[in-house]
């Protein structure tokens, strides 16, 4: 179930903690901020974007095989997922140099 995009998730978080922009986010150390964040609609499985491990694995397999959408899109998703900022997580379990992609893939700063 796709209930929105990354901008929607970010907006839900800002709404929950009363911030007007990402730069305006209050400190998470504040117990009231944490309480409001945990009650955020972006974290509510009844309304947030959600899936099962089986469905996500099937989607990732289709992307890997080039069966999900246009080939250029699948290649782009695979490339993005390979941009692991922290190689000590999943990639660290394989002999060097592994090709590992994960949903947390992000360009290095």
N, CA, C and O atoms as CSV, one atom per row, in Angstrom:
chain,resi,resn,atom,element,x,y,z
A,1,UNK,N,N,0.841,-1.165,0.000
A,1,UNK,CA,C,0.000,0.000,0.000
A,1,UNK,C,C,0.887,1.229,0.000
A,1,UNK,O,O,1.671,1.426,0.928
A,2,UNK,N,N,0.775,2.055,-1.023
A,2,UNK,CA,C,1.538,3.298,-1.093
A,2,UNK,C,C,0.595,4.437,-0.730
A,2,UNK,O,O,-0.357,4.724,-1.455
A,3,UNK,N,N,0.869,5.079,0.395
A,3,UNK,CA,C,-0.009,6.136,0.890
A,3,UNK,C,C,0.559,7.524,0.645
A,3,UNK,O,O,-0.039,8.515,1.065
A,4,UNK,N,N,1.670,7.615,-0.008
A,4,UNK,CA,C,2.286,8.908,-0.279
A,4,UNK,C,C,3.731,8.727,-0.677
A,4,UNK,O,O,4.190,7.607,-0.904
A,5,UNK,N,N,4.450,9.840,-0.762
A,5,UNK,CA,C,5.859,9.776,-1.135
A,5,UNK,C,C,6.731,10.279,0.014
A,5,UNK,O,O,6.230,10.538,1.108
A,6,UNK,N,N,8.009,10.415,-0.229
A,6,UNK,CA,C,8.932,10.851,0.825
A,6,UNK,C,C,8.582,12.235,1.341
A,6,UNK,O,O,8.734,12.510,2.532
A,7,UNK,N,N,8.115,13.113,0.455
A,7,UNK,CA,C,7.717,14.458,0.902
A,7,UNK,C,C,6.541,14.369,1.869
A,7,UNK,O,O,6.483,15.117,2.845
A,8,UNK,N,N,5.599,13.455,1.605
A,8,UNK,CA,C,4.456,13.279,2.514
A,8,UNK,C,C,4.906,12.788,3.886
A,8,UNK,O,O,4.392,13.233,4.911
A,9,UNK,N,N,5.864,11.873,3.899
A,9,UNK,CA,C,6.381,11.355,5.172
A,9,UNK,C,C,7.052,12.481,5.952
A,9,UNK,O,O,6.814,12.651,7.148
A,10,UNK,N,N,7.896,13.247,5.258
A,10,UNK,CA,C,8.565,14.370,5.915
A,10,UNK,C,C,7.582,15.387,6.465
A,10,UNK,O,O,7.759,15.898,7.571
A,11,UNK,N,N,6.536,15.683,5.684
A,11,UNK,CA,C,5.535,16.646,6.136
A,11,UNK,C,C,4.783,16.116,7.348
A,11,UNK,O,O,4.492,16.871,8.276
A,12,UNK,N,N,4.466,14.823,7.349
A,12,UNK,CA,C,3.766,14.226,8.489
A,12,UNK,C,C,4.612,14.326,9.754
A,12,UNK,O,O,4.085,14.589,10.835
A,13,UNK,N,N,5.900,14.120,9.625
A,13,UNK,CA,C,6.798,14.220,10.780
A,13,UNK,C,C,6.856,15.658,11.273
A,13,UNK,O,O,6.772,15.914,12.474
A,14,UNK,N,N,7.000,16.598,10.338
A,14,UNK,CA,C,7.043,18.012,10.748
A,14,UNK,C,C,5.733,18.438,11.397
A,14,UNK,O,O,5.733,19.166,12.390
A,15,UNK,N,N,4.606,17.978,10.829
A,15,UNK,CA,C,3.308,18.296,11.425
A,15,UNK,C,C,3.206,17.738,12.849
A,15,UNK,O,O,2.718,18.409,13.757
A,16,UNK,N,N,3.674,16.506,13.024
A,16,UNK,CA,C,3.557,15.849,14.328
A,16,UNK,C,C,4.329,16.580,15.415
A,16,UNK,O,O,3.873,16.672,16.555
A,17,UNK,N,N,5.499,17.099,15.062
A,17,UNK,CA,C,6.335,17.753,16.086
A,17,UNK,C,C,6.211,19.276,16.070
A,17,UNK,O,O,6.869,19.962,16.852
A,18,UNK,N,N,5.373,19.802,15.185
A,18,UNK,CA,C,5.127,21.238,15.147
A,18,UNK,C,C,6.221,22.056,14.493
A,18,UNK,O,O,6.429,23.215,14.851
A,19,UNK,N,N,6.927,21.463,13.534
A,19,UNK,CA,C,7.990,22.192,12.830
A,19,UNK,C,C,7.463,22.738,11.509
A,19,UNK,O,O,6.610,22.122,10.870
A,20,UNK,N,N,7.975,23.896,11.105
A,20,UNK,CA,C,7.551,24.474,9.834
A,20,UNK,C,C,8.504,24.120,8.702
A,20,UNK,O,O,8.167,24.295,7.531
A,21,UNK,N,N,9.699,23.620,9.040
A,21,UNK,CA,C,10.680,23.201,8.039
A,21,UNK,C,C,11.617,22.184,8.682
A,21,UNK,O,O,11.659,22.070,9.907
A,22,UNK,N,N,12.373,21.440,7.864
A,22,UNK,CA,C,13.325,20.480,8.451
A,22,UNK,C,C,14.349,21.157,9.364
A,22,UNK,O,O,14.795,20.564,10.347
A,23,UNK,N,N,14.715,22.384,9.043
A,23,UNK,CA,C,15.683,23.106,9.873
A,23,UNK,C,C,15.099,23.490,11.232
A,23,UNK,O,O,15.833,23.789,12.173
A,24,UNK,N,N,13.778,23.478,11.320
A,24,UNK,CA,C,13.055,23.900,12.519
A,24,UNK,C,C,12.683,22.719,13.428
A,24,UNK,O,O,11.978,22.908,14.419
A,25,UNK,N,N,13.146,21.506,13.103
A,25,UNK,CA,C,12.791,20.330,13.903
A,25,UNK,C,C,13.325,20.471,15.325
A,25,UNK,O,O,14.490,20.819,15.518
A,26,UNK,N,N,12.481,20.201,16.323
A,26,UNK,CA,C,12.944,20.295,17.716
A,26,UNK,C,C,13.807,19.084,18.079
A,26,UNK,O,O,13.787,18.075,17.374
A,27,UNK,N,N,14.555,19.178,19.166
A,27,UNK,CA,C,15.436,18.066,19.564
A,27,UNK,C,C,14.643,16.831,19.990
A,27,UNK,O,O,13.650,16.932,20.710
A,28,UNK,N,N,15.095,15.678,19.536
A,28,UNK,CA,C,14.420,14.422,19.877
A,28,UNK,C,C,14.608,14.030,21.339
A,28,UNK,O,O,13.917,13.144,21.842
A,29,UNK,N,N,15.540,14.687,22.016
A,29,UNK,CA,C,15.760,14.390,23.432
A,29,UNK,C,C,14.577,14.828,24.294
A,29,UNK,O,O,14.403,14.345,25.412
A,30,UNK,N,N,13.770,15.743,23.766
A,30,UNK,CA,C,12.599,16.248,24.488
A,30,UNK,C,C,11.535,15.141,24.537
A,30,UNK,O,O,11.087,14.686,23.485
A,31,UNK,N,N,11.123,14.699,25.730
A,31,UNK,CA,C,10.141,13.607,25.839
A,31,UNK,C,C,8.824,13.892,25.115
A,31,UNK,O,O,8.226,12.978,24.546
A,32,UNK,N,N,8.369,15.141,25.129
A,32,UNK,CA,C,7.116,15.486,24.451
A,32,UNK,C,C,7.272,15.374,22.934
A,32,UNK,O,O,6.354,14.921,22.250
A,33,UNK,N,N,8.414,15.778,22.410
A,33,UNK,CA,C,8.682,15.651,20.966
A,33,UNK,C,C,8.695,14.179,20.589
A,33,UNK,O,O,8.117,13.797,19.571
A,34,UNK,N,N,9.343,13.353,21.391
A,34,UNK,CA,C,9.390,11.908,21.108
A,34,UNK,C,C,7.996,11.294,21.147
A,34,UNK,O,O,7.659,10.462,20.304
A,35,UNK,N,N,7.183,11.700,22.122
A,35,UNK,CA,C,5.827,11.173,22.221
A,35,UNK,C,C,5.029,11.528,20.968
A,35,UNK,O,O,4.345,10.681,20.394
A,36,UNK,N,N,5.126,12.796,20.550
A,36,UNK,CA,C,4.387,13.222,19.358
A,36,UNK,C,C,4.914,12.542,18.098
A,36,UNK,O,O,4.135,12.195,17.210
A,37,UNK,N,N,6.215,12.350,18.014
A,37,UNK,CA,C,6.798,11.671,16.854
A,37,UNK,C,C,6.314,10.227,16.778
A,37,UNK,O,O,5.977,9.745,15.696
A,38,UNK,N,N,6.277,9.538,17.903
A,38,UNK,CA,C,5.828,8.142,17.906
A,38,UNK,C,C,4.347,8.006,17.552
A,38,UNK,O,O,3.907,6.941,17.117
A,39,UNK,N,N,3.578,9.085,17.737
A,39,UNK,CA,C,2.155,9.072,17.380
A,39,UNK,C,C,1.924,9.569,15.947
A,39,UNK,O,O,0.779,9.674,15.507
A,40,UNK,N,N,2.988,9.869,15.228
A,40,UNK,CA,C,2.917,10.434,13.881
A,40,UNK,C,C,2.229,9.482,12.907
A,40,UNK,O,O,2.448,8.271,12.959
A,41,UNK,N,N,1.401,10.026,12.024
A,41,UNK,CA,C,0.695,9.195,11.040
A,41,UNK,C,C,1.662,8.471,10.096
A,41,UNK,O,O,1.317,7.424,9.549
A,42,UNK,N,N,2.860,9.013,9.901
A,42,UNK,CA,C,3.841,8.356,9.037
A,42,UNK,C,C,4.326,7.037,9.632
A,42,UNK,O,O,4.872,6.197,8.917
A,43,UNK,N,N,4.129,6.851,10.937
A,43,UNK,CA,C,4.543,5.619,11.609
A,43,UNK,C,C,3.370,4.706,11.948
A,43,UNK,O,O,3.558,3.654,12.560
A,44,UNK,N,N,2.180,5.094,11.558
A,44,UNK,CA,C,0.983,4.314,11.855
A,44,UNK,C,C,0.733,3.315,10.725
A,44,UNK,O,O,0.375,3.726,9.621
A,45,UNK,N,N,0.911,2.018,10.972
A,45,UNK,CA,C,0.770,1.029,9.909
A,45,UNK,C,C,-0.646,0.943,9.323
A,45,UNK,O,O,-0.836,0.358,8.256
A,46,UNK,N,N,-1.618,1.510,9.997
A,46,UNK,CA,C,-2.980,1.495,9.465
A,46,UNK,C,C,-3.159,2.510,8.339
A,46,UNK,O,O,-4.046,2.351,7.500
A,47,UNK,N,N,-2.328,3.549,8.313
A,47,UNK,CA,C,-2.498,4.596,7.297
A,47,UNK,C,C,-1.226,4.903,6.505
A,47,UNK,O,O,-1.306,5.522,5.443
A,48,UNK,N,N,-0.063,4.489,6.992
A,48,UNK,CA,C,1.195,4.815,6.330
A,48,UNK,C,C,1.473,3.843,5.175
A,48,UNK,O,O,0.828,2.802,5.054
A,49,UNK,N,N,2.433,4.200,4.346
A,49,UNK,CA,C,2.900,3.286,3.310
A,49,UNK,C,C,3.416,2.034,4.005
A,49,UNK,O,O,4.168,2.117,4.976
A,50,UNK,N,N,3.008,0.880,3.501
A,50,UNK,CA,C,3.371,-0.362,4.167
A,50,UNK,C,C,3.385,-1.523,3.185
A,50,UNK,O,O,2.789,-1.462,2.110
A,51,UNK,N,N,4.077,-2.578,3.583
A,51,UNK,CA,C,4.142,-3.794,2.788
A,51,UNK,C,C,4.561,-4.932,3.702
A,51,UNK,O,O,4.858,-4.730,4.880
A,52,UNK,N,N,4.580,-6.123,3.140
A,52,UNK,CA,C,5.079,-7.275,3.884
A,52,UNK,C,C,6.502,-7.561,3.411
A,52,UNK,O,O,6.879,-7.138,2.318
A,53,UNK,N,N,7.297,-8.269,4.209
A,53,UNK,CA,C,8.638,-8.643,3.757
A,53,UNK,C,C,8.594,-9.425,2.440
A,53,UNK,O,O,9.451,-9.228,1.579
A,54,UNK,N,N,7.616,-10.298,2.278
A,54,UNK,CA,C,7.501,-11.099,1.053
A,54,UNK,C,C,7.236,-10.202,-0.160
A,54,UNK,O,O,7.848,-10.381,-1.213
A,55,UNK,N,N,6.316,-9.230,-0.008
A,55,UNK,CA,C,6.006,-8.331,-1.120
A,55,UNK,C,C,7.213,-7.473,-1.492
A,55,UNK,O,O,7.496,-7.281,-2.675
A,56,UNK,N,N,7.921,-6.961,-0.496
A,56,UNK,CA,C,9.079,-6.123,-0.780
A,56,UNK,C,C,10.188,-6.932,-1.443
A,56,UNK,O,O,10.838,-6.454,-2.373
A,57,UNK,N,N,10.403,-8.148,-0.969
A,57,UNK,CA,C,11.408,-9.015,-1.579
A,57,UNK,C,C,11.046,-9.323,-3.028
A,57,UNK,O,O,11.918,-9.323,-3.896
A,58,UNK,N,N,9.773,-9.584,-3.294
A,58,UNK,CA,C,9.335,-9.847,-4.667
A,58,UNK,C,C,9.559,-8.622,-5.556
A,58,UNK,O,O,10.003,-8.755,-6.697
A,59,UNK,N,N,9.252,-7.425,-5.035
A,59,UNK,CA,C,9.480,-6.206,-5.804
A,59,UNK,C,C,10.962,-6.006,-6.089
A,59,UNK,O,O,11.335,-5.690,-7.219
A,60,UNK,N,N,11.811,-6.185,-5.084
A,60,UNK,CA,C,13.246,-6.011,-5.287
A,60,UNK,C,C,13.797,-7.029,-6.280
A,60,UNK,O,O,14.681,-6.701,-7.072
A,61,UNK,N,N,13.290,-8.254,-6.248
A,61,UNK,CA,C,13.711,-9.263,-7.224
A,61,UNK,C,C,13.305,-8.846,-8.637
A,61,UNK,O,O,14.076,-9.025,-9.581
A,62,UNK,N,N,12.109,-8.295,-8.788
A,62,UNK,CA,C,11.658,-7.827,-10.100
A,62,UNK,C,C,12.521,-6.662,-10.589
A,62,UNK,O,O,12.847,-6.589,-11.773
A,63,UNK,N,N,12.893,-5.749,-9.681
A,63,UNK,CA,C,13.778,-4.644,-10.055
A,63,UNK,C,C,15.126,-5.193,-10.494
A,63,UNK,O,O,15.661,-4.765,-11.517
A,64,UNK,N,N,15.682,-6.131,-9.740
A,64,UNK,CA,C,16.988,-6.718,-10.040
A,64,UNK,C,C,16.975,-7.381,-11.419
A,64,UNK,O,O,17.944,-7.285,-12.172
A,65,UNK,N,N,15.873,-8.052,-11.739
A,65,UNK,CA,C,15.778,-8.754,-13.030
A,65,UNK,C,C,15.306,-7.843,-14.163
A,65,UNK,O,O,15.201,-8.291,-15.305
A,66,UNK,N,N,15.021,-6.584,-13.872
A,66,UNK,CA,C,14.569,-5.653,-14.894
A,66,UNK,C,C,13.124,-5.866,-15.306
A,66,UNK,O,O,12.743,-5.510,-16.421
A,67,UNK,N,N,12.311,-6.440,-14.429
A,67,UNK,CA,C,10.912,-6.744,-14.739
A,67,UNK,C,C,9.936,-5.731,-14.150
A,67,UNK,O,O,8.729,-5.845,-14.364
A,68,UNK,N,N,10.436,-4.746,-13.415
A,68,UNK,CA,C,9.550,-3.765,-12.770
A,68,UNK,C,C,9.726,-2.421,-13.467
A,68,UNK,O,O,10.737,-1.746,-13.274
A,69,UNK,N,N,8.769,-2.042,-14.257
A,69,UNK,CA,C,8.846,-0.757,-14.942
A,69,UNK,C,C,9.796,-0.794,-16.121
A,69,UNK,O,O,10.153,-1.862,-16.619
A,70,UNK,N,N,10.193,0.374,-16.553
A,70,UNK,CA,C,11.106,0.492,-17.675
A,70,UNK,C,C,12.513,0.065,-17.259
A,70,UNK,O,O,12.902,0.290,-16.113
A,71,UNK,N,N,13.286,-0.546,-18.162
A,71,UNK,CA,C,14.649,-0.973,-17.798
A,71,UNK,C,C,15.501,0.158,-17.236
A,71,UNK,O,O,16.268,-0.061,-16.298
A,72,UNK,N,N,15.382,1.358,-17.788
A,72,UNK,CA,C,16.171,2.479,-17.271
A,72,UNK,C,C,15.801,2.784,-15.818
A,72,UNK,O,O,16.666,3.135,-15.015
A,73,UNK,N,N,14.529,2.651,-15.487
A,73,UNK,CA,C,14.097,2.888,-14.105
A,73,UNK,C,C,14.681,1.837,-13.183
A,73,UNK,O,O,15.189,2.162,-12.109
A,74,UNK,N,N,14.612,0.572,-13.597
A,74,UNK,CA,C,15.159,-0.509,-12.768
A,74,UNK,C,C,16.652,-0.324,-12.579
A,74,UNK,O,O,17.166,-0.536,-11.481
A,75,UNK,N,N,17.363,0.072,-13.637
A,75,UNK,CA,C,18.803,0.305,-13.508
A,75,UNK,C,C,19.076,1.458,-12.553
A,75,UNK,O,O,20.023,1.406,-11.768
A,76,UNK,N,N,18.257,2.488,-12.616
A,76,UNK,CA,C,18.434,3.622,-11.723
A,76,UNK,C,C,18.199,3.249,-10.275
A,76,UNK,O,O,18.942,3.676,-9.392
A,77,UNK,N,N,17.168,2.453,-10.025
A,77,UNK,CA,C,16.877,2.019,-8.654
A,77,UNK,C,C,18.013,1.134,-8.149
A,77,UNK,O,O,18.466,1.294,-7.015
A,78,UNK,N,N,18.475,0.205,-8.980
A,78,UNK,CA,C,19.586,-0.671,-8.579
A,78,UNK,C,C,20.828,0.147,-8.263
A,78,UNK,O,O,21.514,-0.119,-7.276
A,79,UNK,N,N,21.124,1.146,-9.100
A,79,UNK,CA,C,22.298,1.990,-8.871
A,79,UNK,C,C,22.158,2.742,-7.554
A,79,UNK,O,O,23.089,2.771,-6.749
A,80,UNK,N,N,20.989,3.353,-7.334
A,80,UNK,CA,C,20.773,4.121,-6.112
A,80,UNK,C,C,20.916,3.235,-4.880
A,80,UNK,O,O,21.515,3.642,-3.884
A,81,UNK,N,N,20.371,2.036,-4.948
A,81,UNK,CA,C,20.443,1.133,-3.803
A,81,UNK,C,C,21.873,0.673,-3.527
A,81,UNK,O,O,22.190,0.281,-2.404
A,82,UNK,N,N,22.736,0.719,-4.538
A,82,UNK,CA,C,24.130,0.313,-4.352
A,82,UNK,C,C,24.970,1.420,-3.728
A,82,UNK,O,O,26.108,1.177,-3.328
A,83,UNK,N,N,24.431,2.623,-3.637
A,83,UNK,CA,C,25.182,3.750,-3.084
A,83,UNK,C,C,25.139,3.707,-1.564
A,83,UNK,O,O,24.528,4.563,-0.924
A,84,UNK,N,N,25.783,2.717,-1.004
A,84,UNK,CA,C,25.763,2.521,0.442
A,84,UNK,C,C,26.717,3.476,1.134
A,84,UNK,O,O,27.923,3.448,0.889
A,85,UNK,N,N,26.180,4.314,1.991
A,85,UNK,CA,C,26.979,5.269,2.742
A,85,UNK,C,C,27.824,4.546,3.792
A,85,UNK,O,O,28.972,4.916,4.037
A,86,UNK,N,N,27.256,3.527,4.398
A,86,UNK,CA,C,27.950,2.780,5.454
A,86,UNK,C,C,28.128,1.337,4.985
A,86,UNK,O,O,27.202,0.531,5.077
A,87,UNK,N,N,29.309,1.018,4.487
A,87,UNK,CA,C,29.553,-0.329,3.964
A,87,UNK,C,C,29.726,-1.369,5.067
A,87,UNK,O,O,29.813,-2.561,4.773
A,88,UNK,N,N,29.776,-0.952,6.310
A,88,UNK,CA,C,29.968,-1.894,7.402
A,88,UNK,C,C,28.700,-2.677,7.713
A,88,UNK,O,O,28.758,-3.681,8.422
A,89,UNK,N,N,27.576,-2.245,7.204
A,89,UNK,CA,C,26.328,-2.928,7.533
A,89,UNK,C,C,26.220,-4.214,6.719
A,89,UNK,O,O,26.824,-5.223,7.083
A,90,UNK,N,N,25.478,-4.195,5.647
A,90,UNK,CA,C,25.237,-5.406,4.881
A,90,UNK,C,C,26.444,-5.824,4.053
A,90,UNK,O,O,26.797,-7.003,4.032
A,91,UNK,N,N,27.080,-4.880,3.375
A,91,UNK,CA,C,28.207,-5.211,2.511
A,91,UNK,C,C,29.374,-5.797,3.301
A,91,UNK,O,O,30.158,-6.574,2.756
A,92,UNK,N,N,29.498,-5.433,4.578
A,92,UNK,CA,C,30.591,-5.927,5.393
A,92,UNK,C,C,30.555,-7.427,5.623
A,92,UNK,O,O,31.546,-8.001,6.075
A,93,UNK,N,N,29.448,-8.071,5.325
A,93,UNK,CA,C,29.326,-9.513,5.534
A,93,UNK,C,C,29.824,-10.325,4.344
A,93,UNK,O,O,29.840,-11.555,4.396
A,94,UNK,N,N,30.232,-9.642,3.265
A,94,UNK,CA,C,30.642,-10.337,2.050
A,94,UNK,C,C,32.103,-10.037,1.737
A,94,UNK,O,O,32.639,-9.010,2.154
A,95,UNK,N,N,32.755,-10.963,0.985
A,95,UNK,CA,C,34.146,-10.700,0.593
A,95,UNK,C,C,34.216,-9.438,-0.264
A,95,UNK,O,O,33.293,-9.141,-1.023
A,96,UNK,N,N,35.316,-8.700,-0.136
A,96,UNK,CA,C,35.496,-7.464,-0.891
A,96,UNK,C,C,35.866,-7.794,-2.330
A,96,UNK,O,O,36.598,-8.764,-2.529
A,97,UNK,N,N,35.433,-7.086,-3.319
A,97,UNK,CA,C,34.451,-6.019,-3.268
A,97,UNK,C,C,33.075,-6.558,-3.635
A,97,UNK,O,O,32.884,-7.002,-4.767
A,98,UNK,N,N,32.145,-6.536,-2.753
A,98,UNK,CA,C,30.808,-7.034,-3.088
A,98,UNK,C,C,30.003,-5.980,-3.831
A,98,UNK,O,O,30.304,-4.788,-3.756
A,99,UNK,N,N,28.991,-6.419,-4.538
A,99,UNK,CA,C,28.000,-5.496,-5.103
A,99,UNK,C,C,26.763,-5.720,-4.279
A,99,UNK,O,O,26.075,-6.729,-4.438
A,100,UNK,N,N,26.479,-4.794,-3.406
A,100,UNK,CA,C,25.349,-4.919,-2.498
A,100,UNK,C,C,24.459,-3.707,-2.651
A,100,UNK,O,O,24.929,-2.569,-2.654
A,101,UNK,N,N,23.179,-3.960,-2.777
A,101,UNK,CA,C,22.212,-2.875,-2.804
A,101,UNK,C,C,21.227,-3.092,-1.671
A,101,UNK,O,O,20.892,-4.230,-1.346
A,102,UNK,N,N,20.763,-2.005,-1.069
A,102,UNK,CA,C,19.813,-2.096,0.024
A,102,UNK,C,C,18.882,-0.900,-0.037
A,102,UNK,O,O,19.205,0.114,-0.656
A,103,UNK,N,N,17.728,-1.016,0.604
A,103,UNK,CA,C,16.764,0.084,0.556
A,103,UNK,C,C,17.271,1.325,1.256
A,103,UNK,O,O,16.714,2.408,1.075
A,104,UNK,N,N,18.319,1.188,2.052
A,104,UNK,CA,C,18.899,2.365,2.711
A,104,UNK,C,C,19.986,3.003,1.863
A,104,UNK,O,O,20.676,3.908,2.333
A,105,UNK,N,N,20.156,2.557,0.635
A,105,UNK,CA,C,21.170,3.128,-0.243
A,105,UNK,C,C,20.989,4.622,-0.374
A,105,UNK,O,O,19.872,5.108,-0.549
A,106,UNK,N,N,22.068,5.338,-0.290
A,106,UNK,CA,C,22.001,6.792,-0.428
A,106,UNK,C,C,23.363,7.276,-0.870
A,106,UNK,O,O,24.378,6.689,-0.493
A,107,UNK,N,N,23.409,8.322,-1.652
A,107,UNK,CA,C,24.711,8.865,-2.059
A,107,UNK,C,C,25.491,9.336,-0.847
A,107,UNK,O,O,24.923,9.889,0.094
A,108,UNK,N,N,26.791,9.113,-0.875
A,108,UNK,CA,C,27.631,9.577,0.216
A,108,UNK,C,C,27.684,11.092,0.209
A,108,UNK,O,O,27.611,11.709,-0.854
A,109,UNK,N,N,27.809,11.707,1.391
A,109,UNK,CA,C,27.838,13.173,1.465
A,109,UNK,C,C,29.087,13.734,0.814
A,109,UNK,O,O,29.274,14.951,0.785
